[in-house]
Amino acid sequence: MKHLIFASLGALALSACGGGDNAKKSDSPTRAQFAEACGEQLNVPEEICTCIGEKAESDLSDLERKFAYASITGDMETTEKLRGDLGVEGSMKAGMFMVNAPAACAAENAPE
């Protein structure tokens, strides 16, 4: 299961390298929307997706969260638009979040 999670997230990180215009703070996904997309698109357990949604809200800016969300949902038009606004650093931060957050959440939710 871990390998599936990491493979999926690695692919997302690669697709996330890039940004666009006119992104608005108000249309950034909530932690619940982020968690729902995670569960639907990545086939990750609910508790891990909930954790990822919480981390996205606390660790990413609104634009970075919107970019990561668009990457998860396969919205390449939005990721391309956001790529310019985020620049390389912001795009990489969002991509690396999608590699690191699931691993951190899996570790936090692992049975002891």
BADOTI-501795 format. One record per residue (C-alpha): x, y, z. Coordinates in Angstrom, 3 decimals. Example, Ala and Ser with C-alpha at 12.3 -4.5 7.8 and 13.67 -1.06 7.14 Angstrom:
# BADOTI-501795
<<12.300, -4.500, 7.800>>
<<13.670, -1.060, 7.140>>
# end
This chain:
# BADOTI-501795
<<0.000, 0.000, 0.000>>
<<2.827, 2.412, 0.877>>
<<4.405, 1.867, -2.532>>
<<1.127, 2.737, -4.276>>
<<0.819, 5.924, -2.224>>
<<4.384, 7.000, -2.938>>
<<4.165, 6.146, -6.643>>
<<0.938, 8.124, -7.009>>
<<2.307, 11.072, -5.132>>
<<5.607, 11.043, -6.967>>
<<3.727, 11.274, -10.248>>
<<1.737, 14.194, -8.870>>
<<4.881, 15.978, -7.794>>
<<6.315, 15.666, -11.276>>
<<3.129, 16.932, -12.882>>
<<3.051, 19.831, -10.443>>
<<6.285, 21.418, -11.610>>
<<5.135, 24.561, -13.233>>
<<1.926, 28.308, -12.539>>
<<-0.709, 31.111, -14.012>>
<<-2.792, 34.225, -13.558>>
<<-5.751, 35.611, -11.740>>
<<-5.840, 33.055, -8.937>>
<<-8.039, 34.237, -6.105>>
<<-7.616, 33.498, -2.445>>
<<-11.328, 32.860, -1.997>>
<<-11.360, 29.935, -4.421>>
<<-8.621, 27.989, -2.658>>
<<-9.810, 24.517, -1.599>>
<<-10.672, 23.900, 2.031>>
<<-9.086, 21.133, 4.071>>
<<-12.278, 19.078, 3.589>>
<<-12.238, 19.548, -0.196>>
<<-8.553, 18.667, -0.293>>
<<-9.152, 15.523, 1.785>>
<<-12.107, 14.502, -0.395>>
<<-10.089, 14.886, -3.609>>
<<-7.253, 12.930, -2.032>>
<<-9.571, 10.033, -1.219>>
<<-11.262, 10.031, -4.615>>
<<-8.201, 10.470, -6.800>>
<<-5.354, 8.851, -4.867>>
<<-7.084, 5.872, -3.277>>
<<-5.582, 6.737, 0.113>>
<<-7.299, 5.860, 3.421>>
<<-9.631, 8.522, 4.815>>
<<-7.593, 9.252, 7.958>>
<<-4.491, 9.925, 5.876>>
<<-6.407, 12.163, 3.482>>
<<-7.887, 14.082, 6.413>>
<<-4.376, 14.599, 7.756>>
<<-3.133, 15.688, 4.310>>
<<-6.004, 18.196, 4.077>>
<<-5.088, 19.626, 7.475>>
<<-1.411, 19.860, 6.540>>
<<-2.281, 21.491, 3.205>>
<<-4.231, 24.163, 5.030>>
<<-1.469, 24.830, 7.555>>
<<1.646, 24.335, 5.405>>
<<0.706, 25.763, 1.999>>
<<-0.281, 29.222, 0.865>>
<<-3.657, 29.572, -0.820>>
<<-2.059, 29.481, -4.277>>
<<0.130, 26.507, -3.421>>
<<-2.891, 24.640, -2.020>>
<<-4.927, 25.454, -5.121>>
<<-2.068, 24.235, -7.306>>
<<-1.681, 20.959, -5.365>>
<<-5.456, 20.426, -5.430>>
<<-5.582, 20.997, -9.193>>
<<-2.731, 18.521, -9.609>>
<<-4.568, 15.891, -7.568>>
<<-7.790, 16.358, -9.503>>
<<-6.028, 16.355, -12.866>>
<<-6.994, 19.957, -13.679>>
<<-4.008, 20.689, -15.900>>
<<-5.508, 23.965, -17.160>>
<<-5.497, 25.363, -13.628>>
<<-2.030, 24.042, -12.832>>
<<-0.705, 25.722, -15.965>>
<<-2.384, 29.022, -15.048>>
<<-1.023, 28.899, -11.504>>
<<2.492, 27.893, -12.527>>
<<3.459, 31.472, -13.451>>
<<2.025, 32.972, -10.274>>
<<3.820, 30.481, -8.072>>
<<7.100, 30.421, -9.921>>
<<9.531, 27.554, -9.612>>
<<9.860, 27.775, -5.823>>
<<6.117, 27.745, -5.115>>
<<5.458, 24.995, -7.652>>
<<8.201, 22.856, -6.162>>
<<6.934, 23.495, -2.628>>
<<3.450, 22.310, -3.618>>
<<4.880, 19.291, -5.449>>
<<7.123, 18.325, -2.565>>
<<4.217, 18.724, -0.179>>
<<2.416, 16.004, -2.125>>
<<5.429, 13.730, -1.686>>
<<6.162, 14.483, 1.970>>
<<2.735, 15.048, 3.560>>
<<1.340, 11.575, 2.778>>
<<4.428, 9.934, 4.239>>
<<4.206, 12.115, 7.356>>
<<0.483, 11.418, 7.709>>
<<0.979, 7.689, 7.202>>
<<3.627, 7.700, 9.930>>
<<1.363, 9.693, 12.266>>
<<-1.508, 7.265, 11.682>>
<<0.542, 4.054, 11.809>>
<<-0.402, 1.581, 14.502>>
<<2.152, 1.490, 17.273>>
# end
